[in-house]
Amino acid sequence: MEFKSAAVQMKPAERIANGMDVALAAFKNGENAKKRPAIVQKGSEVRFCVRYGNRALTLVDSDTQFVVAADKFDGVYAAIKEAVLNGEFDTQIAELVANAKRRGQAMAASRKAKAAAKQ
């Protein structure tokens, strides 16, 4: 257990909040080189999503992307991060965690099958 990374020891909500911090720092530093940036500004609007693994949380109704005025972005983003940490998205997060686990198991089985086929 001593050698596990901090990310492995985090709860899913903490991992999401950490990912939000990383995405926000990249946005503030103007790093747009990512294949799929979580935060994009066009004119006076900012579009963002909150991701866990390869999926995004549903923030409003069925929308996984949220658009807000640029001058209100910091407050809205902080409120969503706080809601994640306070457990308001726990049901969704549990589904995303289960999906990530299934996906990881499927990928591991695929790698194992490919390795066996090479032998």
ZATIDREN-643965 format. One line per 5 residues: for each residue x, y, z of N, C-alpha, C, CB. Coordinates in steps of 0.2 Angstrom, whole numbers, always signed. Glycine has a CB too. Layout:
REM ZATIDREN-643965
X/Y/Z/X/Y/Z/X/Y/Z/X/Y/Z  ...
END
This chain:
REM ZATIDREN-643965
+4/-6/+0/+0/+0/+0/+4/+6/+0/-5/+0/+6  +10/+6/+2/+15/+12/+3/+16/+15/-4/+21/+10/+6  +16/+11/-9/+18/+13/-16/+12/+15/-20/+22/+8/-19  +6/+15/-18/+1/+17/-22/+1/+24/-23/-6/+15/-19  -1/+27/-29/-1/+34/-30/-7/+37/-26/-2/+35/-38
-7/+44/-26/-12/+47/-22/-18/+47/-26/-10/+55/-22  -18/+46/-32/-25/+46/-36/-28/+39/-34/-23/+46/-44  -25/+34/-33/-28/+28/-31/-31/+28/-24/-23/+22/-31  -28/+32/-20/-31/+32/-13/-36/+37/-13/-25/+34/-9  -38/+41/-18/-43/+46/-18/-50/+43/-19/-42/+52/-23
-55/+46/-16/-62/+44/-17/-64/+47/-24/-67/+47/-11  -68/+44/-27/-70/+46/-34/-72/+54/-34/-76/+42/-37  -76/+56/-29/-77/+63/-29/-71/+68/-29/-82/+65/-24  -66/+66/-25/-60/+69/-24/-56/+69/-31/-56/+66/-18  -56/+63/-34/-53/+63/-40/-56/+67/-46/-53/+55/-43
-62/+68/-46/-66/+72/-50/-64/+80/-49/-73/+72/-50  -64/+81/-42/-62/+88/-40/-55/+90/-42/-63/+89/-33  -51/+85/-41/-44/+86/-43/-43/+87/-51/-39/+80/-41  -47/+83/-55/-47/+84/-62/-50/+90/-64/-51/+78/-65  -54/+93/-60/-57/+100/-62/-52/+105/-60/-63/+101/-57
-48/+104/-55/-42/+109/-54/-37/+109/-59/-39/+107/-47  -35/+103/-62/-31/+102/-67/-33/+105/-73/-29/+95/-68  -40/+104/-75/-43/+107/-81/-43/+115/-80/-50/+104/-82  -45/+117/-74/-45/+124/-73/-38/+128/-74/-48/+126/-67  -33/+124/-71/-26/+127/-72/-24/+127/-79/-21/+123/-68
-25/+122/-83/-24/+122/-90/-27/+127/-94/-25/+115/-93  -34/+128/-92/-38/+134/-96/-35/+140/-94/-45/+133/-93  -33/+142/-88/-30/+148/-85/-24/+149/-89/-30/+148/-78  -20/+144/-90/-13/+145/-93/-13/+145/-100/-9/+139/-90  -19/+144/-103/-20/+145/-110/-18/+138/-114/-16/+150/-113
-18/+133/-111/-16/+126/-114/-22/+123/-117/-13/+121/-108  -22/+124/-124/-27/+121/-128/-25/+116/-132/-30/+127/-132  -19/+113/-131/-16/+107/-135/-19/+101/-134/-9/+107/-134  -24/+100/-129/-27/+94/-127/-31/+92/-133/-30/+94/-120  -32/+85/-134/-36/+83/-139/-44/+84/-137/-36/+75/-139
-46/+84/-131/-52/+86/-129/-52/+90/-123/-56/+79/-128  -51/+96/-123/-51/+101/-117/-57/+101/-114/-48/+108/-119  -57/+101/-107/-63/+101/-103/-66/+108/-103/-62/+99/-96  -62/+113/-104/-65/+120/-104/-63/+124/-110/-62/+124/-97  -68/+127/-113/-66/+131/-119/-70/+137/-119/-68/+127/-126
-66/+143/-121/-70/+149/-121/-70/+152/-128/-66/+154/-117  -76/+154/-130/-77/+157/-137/-81/+163/-135/-81/+152/-141  -77/+169/-137/-80/+175/-136/-82/+177/-128/-87/+176/-140  -88/+178/-127/-90/+180/-120/-93/+174/-116/-95/+185/-120  -92/+168/-119/-95/+162/-116/-90/+156/-115/-101/+159/-120
-91/+153/-110/-86/+147/-108/-90/+141/-108/-82/+148/-101  -88/+136/-111/-91/+129/-112/-87/+124/-108/-93/+126/-119  -90/+120/-103/-86/+115/-100/-89/+109/-98/-83/+119/-93  -86/+104/-96/-89/+98/-94/-85/+95/-88/-89/+92/-99  -87/+91/-84/-84/+88/-78/-84/+81/-79/-88/+90/-71
-78/+78/-80/-76/+71/-82/-74/+67/-77/-72/+71/-88  -76/+60/-77/-73/+55/-73/-71/+50/-78/-78/+52/-68  -65/+48/-79/-63/+43/-84/-65/+46/-91/-67/+36/-83  -68/+42/-95/-70/+44/-102/-77/+47/-103/-69/+38/-106  -80/+48/-97/-87/+50/-97/-88/+57/-93/-92/+45/-94
-93/+61/-95/-94/+67/-92/-100/+66/-87/-95/+73/-97  -100/+70/-82/-106/+71/-77/-112/+74/-81/-104/+74/-71  -118/+72/-80/-124/+76/-82/-125/+82/-77/-130/+72/-83  -124/+88/-79/-124/+94/-75/-131/+97/-74/-119/+99/-77  -135/+97/-80/-141/+100/-80/-146/+96/-85/-141/+108/-82
-151/+94/-82/-156/+89/-86/-152/+84/-89/-159/+93/-92  -151/+83/-96/-147/+78/-99/-141/+81/-102/-151/+75/-104  -139/+87/-101/-133/+90/-104/-127/+88/-100/-134/+98/-104  -121/+86/-103/-115/+85/-100/-110/+91/-101/-112/+78/-103  -112/+95/-105/-108/+102/-106/-113/+107/-104/-106/+103/-114
-109/+112/-101/-112/+118/-98/-109/+124/-101/-112/+118/-90  -114/+129/-103/-111/+135/-106/-113/+141/-101/-114/+136/-113  -109/+145/-99/-110/+150/-95/-106/+157/-97/-107/+148/-87  -109/+162/-95/-105/+169/-97/-98/+169/-94/-109/+175/-95  -93/+171/-97/-86/+171/-95/-85/+174/-88/-82/+174/-100
-89/+180/-87/-88/+183/-81/-91/+180/-75/-92/+190/-81  -95/+175/-76/-98/+171/-71/-95/+164/-70/-106/+170/-72  -91/+162/-75/-88/+155/-75/-84/+153/-68/-83/+155/-81  -80/+157/-66/-76/+155/-60/-81/+153/-54/-72/+161/-57  -86/+157/-53/-91/+156/-47/-95/+149/-49/-96/+161/-47
-97/+149/-55/-101/+143/-57/-97/+136/-56/-104/+143/-64  -91/+137/-59/-86/+131/-59/-85/+129/-51/-80/+133/-62  -83/+134/-47/-82/+133/-40/-88/+129/-37/-80/+139/-36  -94/+132/-38/-100/+129/-35/-101/+122/-37/-106/+133/-37  -100/+120/-44/-101/+113/-46/-95/+109/-43/-100/+113/-54
-89/+111/-42/-84/+107/-38/-86/+106/-31/-77/+111/-39  -89/+111/-28/-91/+110/-21/-97/+105/-21/-93/+117/-18  -101/+105/-25/-107/+101/-26/-104/+94/-26/-112/+102/-31  -99/+93/-31/-96/+86/-32/-94/+84/-25/-91/+86/-37  -90/+88/-22/-87/+86/-15/-92/+85/-10/-82/+91/-13
-98/+88/-10/-103/+88/-5/-107/+82/-6/-107/+94/-5  -106/+78/-11/-110/+72/-13/-116/+73/-17/-112/+69/-6  -117/+79/-20/-123/+80/-24/-124/+76/-30/-124/+87/-25  -118/+73/-33/-117/+70/-39/-116/+62/-37/-112/+73/-43  -116/+60/-31/-114/+53/-29/-117/+48/-33/-115/+52/-22
-124/+48/-35/-127/+43/-39/-124/+42/-46/-135/+45/-39  -123/+48/-49/-120/+48/-55/-113/+46/-55/-120/+55/-58  -109/+48/-50/-102/+46/-49/-101/+38/-48/-99/+49/-43  -106/+35/-45/-106/+28/-44/-107/+25/-50/-112/+26/-39  -111/+27/-55/-112/+24/-61/-106/+25/-66/-118/+27/-65
-103/+31/-65/-97/+32/-69/-91/+27/-67/-94/+39/-69  -90/+26/-60/-85/+22/-57/-86/+15/-60/-85/+22/-49  -93/+13/-59/-94/+6/-62/-93/+5/-69/-102/+4/-61  -94/+10/-73/-93/+10/-80/-85/+10/-81/-96/+16/-84  -81/+14/-78/-74/+14/-78/-71/+7/-76/-71/+19/-74
-74/+4/-71/-72/-3/-69/-73/-8/-74/-75/-5/-62  -79/-8/-77/-81/-13/-83/-76/-12/-89/-88/-12/-85  -75/-5/-90/-71/-4/-96/-64/-6/-95/-71/+4/-97  -61/-5/-89/-54/-8/-87/-54/-15/-87/-53/-5/-80  -59/-19/-85/-59/-26/-85/-59/-28/-92/-65/-29/-81
-63/-25/-97/-64/-27/-104/-57/-26/-107/-69/-23/-107  -54/-20/-106/-47/-19/-109/-42/-24/-107/-45/-12/-107  -42/-26/-100/-37/-31/-98/-39/-38/-101/-38/-31/-90  -45/-40/-102/-46/-46/-105/-44/-46/-112/-54/-47/-104  -45/-40/-115/-43/-40/-122/-35/-40/-123/-45/-33/-125
-32/-37/-119/-24/-37/-119/-22/-45/-117/-21/-33/-113  -26/-48/-113/-24/-55/-111/-25/-59/-117/-28/-57/-105  -31/-58/-120/-32/-63/-126/-27/-61/-132/-39/-61/-129  -25/-55/-133/-20/-54/-138/-14/-57/-136/-19/-46/-139  -12/-57/-130/-5/-59/-128/-5/-67/-129/-4/-58/-120
-11/-70/-127/-12/-77/-128/-12/-79/-136/-18/-80/-125  -14/-75/-140/-15/-77/-147/-8/-76/-150/-19/-72/-151  -3/-72/-147/+4/-71/-150/+8/-77/-148/+7/-65/-147  +6/-81/-143/+10/-87/-141/+9/-93/-145/+9/-88/-134
END
